[in-house]
Amino acid sequence: MSVQRQLEQAERLCQQRSVRFTPTRRHVFTLLAEHKGAVSAYELLDRLKQLEPNAKPPTVYRALDFLLSQGFVHKVESLNAFLFCDHFAKHHPMQLLICDNCGLVIELHDEAINQAFNQQAEQHGFAITNQTIEAHGHCGQCRKT
């Protein structure tokens, strides 16, 4: 799906949810959608300054908090970076494969992994409120070299 169509879909979801999709939020959304892979907040800030010269770190972090809350992006905790979610229209399980060599981040949506994880948590009397499963290693391309 094109970035423009993703932006239109996000705008519709924001209208349905009665939340404001401000110009800054749109800009950060678009920057993330155009970027392949994970990107740090400061990399986003550098790009955002081309569109909004007065942008400061809190500007980006507020926009990222909004995008996270709406499910438009995922936070890659171990990299302190953000990844655009192509499947933001619906809630879905998510696991990340992260290449330590080239930085590639692959988003998986395996319900079986999600169910097994939740079952293990329940067996220990644990109630999960937020879940990020990340695995580090080397992607197929890096393993070849």
C-alpha positions in Angstrom: 0.0 0.0 0.0 1.3 3.5 -0.9 2.2 6.0 1.9 -0.6 8.2 0.7 -3.2 5.4 1.1 -1.8 4.5 4.5 -2.1 8.2 5.5 -5.7 8.3 4.3 -6.5 5.1 6.3 -4.8 6.6 9.4 -6.9 9.8 9.0 -10.1 7.8 8.8 -9.2 5.8 11.9 -8.4 9.0 13.8 -11.8 10.4 12.8 -13.6 7.2 13.9 -11.7 7.3 17.2 -12.3 11.0 17.7 -8.6 11.8 18.1 -6.7 14.7 16.5 -4.3 13.8 13.7 -2.4 17.1 13.7 0.0 18.2 11.0 3.0 17.3 13.1 1.6 13.8 13.8 0.9 13.4 10.0 4.5 14.5 9.2 6.0 12.0 11.7 3.6 9.3 10.4 4.7 9.9 6.9 8.4 10.0 7.7 8.0 6.6 9.5 6.0 5.2 6.6 8.6 6.2 4.1 11.5 4.8 6.2 12.3 1.2 5.7 13.1 -0.3 9.1 13.5 1.1 12.6 14.5 4.7 13.1 15.4 6.6 16.2 13.5 9.7 17.5 16.5 11.9 16.8 16.8 10.7 13.2 13.1 11.5 12.9 13.7 14.9 14.4 16.4 15.7 11.8 14.0 14.8 9.0 11.1 16.6 10.6 13.1 19.8 10.9 13.1 19.9 7.1 9.3 20.2 7.2 9.0 22.1 10.6 12.2 24.0 11.2 11.3 24.8 14.9 10.7 21.2 15.8 12.4 20.1 19.1 12.8 16.6 20.7 9.5 17.0 22.7 7.7 17.6 19.4 8.8 14.2 18.0 8.3 12.4 21.3 4.7 13.7 21.7 3.9 12.6 18.1 5.5 9.2 18.6 3.5 8.7 21.8 0.3 9.5 19.9 1.3 7.1 17.0 2.1 4.4 19.5 -1.2 4.8 21.3 -3.1 4.5 18.0 -1.1 1.4 16.9 0.5 3.1 13.9 4.0 2.3 15.0 5.8 -0.1 17.3 8.7 0.7 19.6 11.7 -1.5 19.3 12.7 -1.4 22.9 16.2 -2.9 22.6 17.2 -0.3 19.9 15.2 2.6 21.4 13.8 3.0 17.9 10.4 3.0 16.2 9.0 0.9 13.4 6.1 1.7 11.1 3.3 -0.9 11.3 1.7 -1.8 8.0 -1.1 -3.6 9.8 -2.3 -0.7 12.0 -6.0 -1.0 11.1 -6.4 -4.0 13.4 -5.0 -5.2 16.7 -2.5 -8.0 16.2 0.1 -10.0 18.0 3.6 -8.8 17.2 7.1 -10.2 17.5 10.3 -8.7 16.2 13.4 -10.2 14.6 16.3 -7.8 14.8 19.6 -8.3 12.8 22.5 -7.2 15.0 24.7 -6.7 11.8 22.6 -4.6 9.4 19.8 -3.4 11.6 17.0 -5.1 9.7 13.8 -5.4 11.8 11.2 -8.0 10.7 7.7 -7.8 12.2 6.0 -11.1 12.7 2.4 -11.7 13.6 2.3 -15.2 15.0 -0.8 -15.9 17.1 0.6 -19.2 18.4 3.6 -17.4 19.9 1.3 -14.9 21.4 -1.1 -17.5 22.9 1.8 -19.6 24.3 3.3 -16.5 25.9 0.0 -15.5 27.5 -0.6 -19.0 28.7 2.8 -19.1 30.4 2.0 -15.7 32.0 -1.3 -16.9 33.3 0.2 -20.0 34.8 2.4 -17.8 36.9 -0.5 -15.5 37.9 0.8 -12.7 35.7 -1.4 -10.3 33.9 0.3 -8.9 30.8 -0.6 -5.2 30.1 2.0 -4.5 27.4 4.0 -7.0 25.4 7.0 -6.7 23.1 8.8 -9.9 22.0 12.2 -9.2 20.4 14.8 -11.6 19.2 18.3 -10.6 18.1 20.4 -12.5 15.6 21.5 -12.3 12.0 19.2 -12.0 9.0 19.5 -14.4 6.0 21.5 -11.8 4.0 24.0 -11.2 6.7 24.4 -14.9 7.4 25.5 -15.4 3.7 28.3 -12.8 4.0 
